[in-house]
Amino acid sequence: MNQAFQELLSRLGNGNRAALDQMMPVVYAEMRRLAEGYMRGERAGHTLQPTALVHEAYLRLMGQQQVDWRNRAQVLGLAARMMRRVLLDHADRRNAAKRPDAQAAVTLSLVGAAAGPSLVDLIDLDRALEDLSRIDERLVALVELRFFGGLTIEEAAAVLEISTATTEREWATARMWLRRRLRTERRG
C-alpha cells in the first residue's frame, strides 16, 4: 500500500464511494501477503490455508460498519486483528470437533525467538494479548502486526508511525511480557 492507496483513502474520506471499490483489490492483496507470512510460521498440517484465512478475514473487514478508512496503519491493524479472530474461531471449532479439552497449538517463534520456535496454545495467546491490552494497546497492535500480520520490524514501525528503534524496544518488551505470561499459564 503506497501513495496511490493513500490517495484512494483521501478520496474515500471526501465522500467518493467509488474509491472504496478501487481500494478493495489493494487491501485484499495486502491481506494475502500478510496471511502467507503468518501461515509460513504455522505448524505442518494446519487445516486453514492462507486463501481461506484471507477470505474470511476480508469478509469480516468489509462487514465492519464503523470503519474509518484513514490510513495504512489503521487498515493493516484491522486486517491483522481480523486474521487473529479468524484463527481463534478456527481453533475453537477444531478443538470442539476433536474433544472439549483439546488445545490448538501454534508455533510462536517470534515470541520465543531467543529459545527458538515453541508451541503455544492459541487460546492462551489470545488471553495473554487481552491482558496485555489492559496495559499497553500499542504492544498488542505490534504483536498482531508482527505475529498475525507477518510484518517486519521496519514495516510495523511504518504502520504504527513510530521509529524503528522504538519498535524494536517495544517488540522486545512485548515478547518478554508474553513469554512470562505464557510460562505462568502453562504452570497454572
N, C-alpha and C positions, 0 to 999 in steps of 0.2 A: 504494500500500500504506500503510495508515494504522493507527489504533488497533485497528480490528477485526481487521486482519491480525496485529498483534502478539498479540492475544488468542488467535487461532487457533494461532499459533506456541507460545504458552504452554500451551494445551490439548494440543497435539501433544507438547510436551516432557513433559507429565504423563501420557503414555501413551494419550491419546484419539486413536485412529487415524481416527475419523470426521472429525476436524478437518482431516486431510490432504485428504479428498475435498472439503471446503468451501473449502479454501485453493487448490486447483489452478486453478479458473477465474480467481481473482485473479492468480495467478502467470502464467498464460497471457496475460491481458490486459496485464499489465505488460511481458511479453516482446514482445508485439505492438507496444506503444508504443516499446520500445527498438529493435526491428528497423526500424520505419518511420522512426525518427530516423536510424538508420545508413544505410539504403538511400537516403534523400533526398540524402546526400552522395556516393553512388556515381556512377560514370560512366553515361552514357546507354547503353542496350542491355545492361545487366548481365543475365545469364541467370538469376540467382537472385532470385526475388520475395520480398518480406517474409513472406508467408504460409508459403512453403516454408522459409525461414530459421527462422521461429518453430517450425514443426512439428518440424523436425529437431533444433533446439536443445532444445525442450521434451522430446522423446523421450529425448535424451541426459541431460537434467537428471533426468527421472523414473527413468532407468536407473541412476543413481548409488546404490550400495548403502550407502555410508557417509556420507550427507548428514545433518548435524545441523542441522535447521531451527531456527536460533536467532533470527535477526533479519533485518530487511530488507536490511542491508548484505551479509550472507552470501548471501542469496538472489539479490540483484541482481548481486553479484560473480560468483557461479557462473553465472548466466544469461549475463552478458556474456562470460565465459570460454568457455561452450558455443557462443555465437554466433561467437566468434573461431575456434574449432576447425572449426565447420561451414563458415565462409567459406574457411578454409585447405584443407579437404578438397575443397571445390568448385573452388578454384583449381588444386589438384593434378590433379583429374580433367579439368578443362578444358584445362590445359596438356598433359596426356598425350594427350588426344584430338586436339589440334592438331598438335603436334610436340614432341619431347622437350626442346627448348631454349626453348620459348615461356615467357613470363612473364606473370603476371596482374597488371595494374596497377590500383591503386585510387587514388581521389582522397583525398589526405591533407591536406585544407585545415586541419584542426585542428592538425596538427603543424607545417605550414609557413605558419601564419596570417600571419606578417609578410611573406612573399613571395607571398601569395596561394595558391590551390589548386595542388598539384603532384601528378603521378602518381608513385606509389611502388609497387614490386613488393611484393605481399602477403607473399610468402615472405621477402623481405629484411626487411620489417617484423617478421615473426614472429621471425626470427633476432635482430634487434635487441632485441626485447622479452625474448627468452630471456636475452640478455647482460645487459640491464638488471635482470632479476630476480635475478641474482647480486649486484647492487649494492644494489638497493632494491626489495623486493617491493611496497611501497605505491605507488611510482611506476608500476609495471606495472598494479596494480589501478586506479589513477587513469586511465591511458591506456585500459584496457579499458572502464571505465565511460564515459569521455568519447567515445572514438572508436568502439568497437564497440557500446556501450550508448546513445550519444547523449544522455547526461545533461549538464545544465548544470553550471557550477561549484558553484552552490548545492546542487543535487541530489547531486552527487558528494561534496561536503563532508558532507552529512547521512548519506549511505550509509557513508562512511569514518569518520564520527563525529569529524571534525576541523573546525577553524574554516574559514570561507570564505577568510580571509587566508592561512592555511597551504596550503589547496587551491590558491589562485592562485599562490603561490610554487612549490609542488611541480609544478604544471602547467607553469609557465614552465621549470622545471628539466628536466622530462621532455621537453618539446618541444625545448629546446636540445640535450639529450643525443641525442635521436633524429635531429634534423637533422644533427648532426655525424656520427653513426654511419652514417646512410644516405648522406650525401655521400661518406664514406670507402668505403662499399660500392660505390657507383656507379663510383668511380675505380679500385677494386680490381682 
